[in-house]
Amino acid sequence: MSTVEAPIGRDRVQIEQRTLRTDDWRKYPIVTFVIFTAWVAYATVRAMWGDAFWVEKYHYLTPFYSPCVNEACGKAAEFGTFLPKGTPFFIPYAAVSLPFLLLFRLTCYYYRKAYYRAFWMSPQACGVREPHQKYTGETRFPLIGQNFHRYFWVIAFLISLINTWDAIQAFHGADGGFGVGLGTLVLLANVILLWGYTLSCHSCRHVMGGRLKNFSKHPVRYWAWTQVSRLNERHGQFALITLGSLVVADFYVMLVSSGTISDLRFFN
């Protein structure tokens, strides 16, 4: 029978056996490592590409470049510009949003569990021996910065409003009027999923009703808290799905913008 004890001077319970698991526990961290690494590589290349991000004819703007604040953005810069042309490639055109969105996801409760296990192996999985001799949790630099997640959520909420505006603008026809194409639906689906991820956040749930002591005196906030709580149950799903929707939206806009394919139009 396995022996589990907590020796004096150690912060975590130590397991003498390498693992108490009988299932294939390695699958989760390995798959997570592959997916996250591939996504980061793709997003980094696209964010620094500086091209094929805007379809002027239909007002398609990839979320990786929104809001576009470089002078090179042209008509895609609907909120103004402050970065000059010729800015070093490692400064993205969406310099006011991408860093905060990255920090929002990096400090997200779901992503913490995922990359702690997949990249740091701390811990690798429940019931698996801790490979590190020292454990300080999130009490020291840099992990103490995880506590800023609630503030990054506020910024992510504002950026989601901008993404919503981009999706509305995508209902643009070739003649300047109303129009709907496949790109319109792709961008719309992406922003709906992004809202699902943003509103299902634990910080959003706390904002809705975390500090209330008496729900009966705040029926509106209680209703909002219950709705967000339902979404919160699927926060991890939204976190993963939106990684895919962002890539699909960006890749489709890139193909249309570069002239590789033509947008499939349903109306105008």
N, C-alpha and C positions, 0 to 999 in steps of 0.2 A: 504494500500500500504506500502511496506517495506521501512524503512528509513535506508540509509547508509550514515554515516558521519565519518569524521576523527577528533576525539577530539584532542585538543592541548596537546602535550606532548607524543603522541603515534605514533609509527612508522608505524603501519599498520592500514588500514581501518577497523573499528570495525562494526560488524553486530549484531544488537540487537537480531534478531531471531537466533535460533540455526543453521538454514540453510535456504537458499533460493532455494535449489534444490528440484525437484519433482521426480527425478529418484533415483535408488538405488545406491547412490554414495559410500556406504560402501563396495560394492563388490570389487572394485579395491584394496583398501588398505588391505582388509582381505585376498584376494587371493594372493596378493604380499607377505604378511607376511608369509603365509603358505609355499609358494614356496621357498622363500629365506631362511627361517628357516630350511626347510628340506634339501636344497642344502648345506648350510653351515655345517649342522650336518654330512651329508654324506661325504663331501669333507674333513672335519676335521678328521673323523675316518680313511678314506682311506689314507690321507697324513701321518698320524702317525702310520699306520698299520705296515709298514716295511716289507711287504710280498706280494706275488702274484701280482707283478707289471711288470714282465718281462717274455716273452716267448722266450727263447734262440733259439729254433728250427726255428722260423720264424722271429725273431728280432722284436717282438711286445713289445713296451714300452708304458705304460700308460702315458698320458700327466701330471698326477699328480706327476710323478716321473722324469720328464725331465727338465733339464739335471740331471742325477743321480750322485751325487758327494760324496756319502758315500762309504767307502771301502767295505761295504757289498753289493754294487751294482753288483760287479763282472764284467762280460762282458757288462753289461748294461751301465757302466760308460765310454762312448766313449770320453768324454771330460776331463777325469782325475778326481781324487778324492782329497779331502782335509779334509773330515770328517772321523774320525776313527770309526771302529766298536765299538759298545757299547755306541754310542752317545745316550743321553736321548731321549725317544720316542717323546717328543714334538718338537724336532728339525727334520724337515722333510728331507728326502734324497735329495729332490730338494730344498735345502735351499737357493740357489742363484737365484731361479726364483719365487717360490710361494709367498714370501712376496711382491715382486714388482708387480706380477700379481694381487694379492689381492688389493694392493693400487691403481693399475690402474683401476680396476673395482669399487673400493670404491669411487674414485674421479670422475668417469665417470658422465657426465651430465645426462644421462638417469637414471643411478642407483641412483643418488642424489634425483631426483624427486620421484623415487619409494620408497626408504627407508625413506626419510623424511616424506612421507605421511603414510607409513605402520608402521613404528616403532616409530617415534617421534611425529607424528600427527602435523607436522609443515610445511605447513598447512595440514589438513586432505584431503581437496579437494577444488576446486574453488567454491566460493559461500557458504562456510561453515564457521561458526564462529571460529575464532582462539582461541584455548584452552589455549594458553600461554599468560601470561601478558607482558612478555618482549621478544623483538625480536632484535637481533643484526646481523642477516644475516650471511654472511661468512667473517666477519671482525675481529673476535677474535678466539683465540685458543679454540678448535682444528680445527674448520671449516675453518680457514684461510689457513690450509694445503691443501685445495681443489685446491689451485692455482698451486700446483706442478703436476697437472694432465698431463700437456704437457711433463714433463720430464719422468714421468712414462710411457707415450706412447712410447717414444724412446726405453726404456728398453723392453716394451712389443713387439715392432716391432722386436727387436733382438731375443727375445725368440721365436717369431713366426717363425723365420728362423730355429731355432733349432727344433721346432716341425715339420717343413717341412722336415728337414733331417730325423727325426724319421719316417715320413710317407714314405719317399723314401726307407729307410732301411727295411720297412715292406714288400717290394716287394722281399721277400727272400724265396727261396724254401727249402724244407726239405733236399735236397742234396747239399745245399750251393749255388745253382745258382738262376736264376730268378724264382719267384713264386708268385701266387696271391691266397689269401684266403679271407674269409669273414672279418677277422681281418684287412687285408690290406685295404679293402674298407671302413671299419668303421673308421680307423685312417685317411685315405685320406679325407673322407667326413668331419671329424672333423676339420682337419687343413684348409680345404677350407672355412668352416664356420668361423673359428677363424680369417682367413685373412679378411673375410667380415666384421667382427666386428672391427678388428684393423684398416683397411683402411677406414671404414666409420666413424671413430672417428672425432669429431669436431677439435681436435688438428691436425690431419692429413690434414684436409681440410685447416686449417690455414697455415700449413707448405707448402702446394702446391701453395697457392696463396694469403694468407692473408695479406701479406705486399706489394704486388705489387700495384703500382699506375697506371700502364698502361699495360693492358693485351695484347694489340697489339704488344708490344715490346718483349713479352715473350710467343710466341705461344705454345711452348711445355708445359710450366708450366700451361698455361691457359687450355690446353687440359686435363692435369692431374687434375687440379682443378675441371673441369666440371665432370669428371668421378667420382672423390671422392664425389662431391656434390650429384650425383645421388645415390651413396651408402649411403650417409649421411641421406637421407630421410628414410632409413630403419634401421638406427642405433639401435633404440629400439628393433626392431624385431631380429636383429643379437644378441643383448645383451641377450635376453631371450632364443633364439634358442641354442646359444652356451653353456648355462648352461646345457641344455639337452644333447647336443652332447658330452660334456666333461664327463658327467655321463655315457652315453652309451658306449663311448670308454673305459673308465676306467673299467666299470663293465664287459665288454666283455673280456678285457685282463685279468682281475682278474679270471673270470671263466675258461679261457683256461689255464692260468698259474697254477691255483690250481688243475687242472685235473678234474674239475667238468664237463666240456664239451670238446669236440675235435673241433678244428678249421675246419670249412667247407672249403675245398680246391677246387678251380676251375682249378688251373694249378700248377703242381708239389707240 
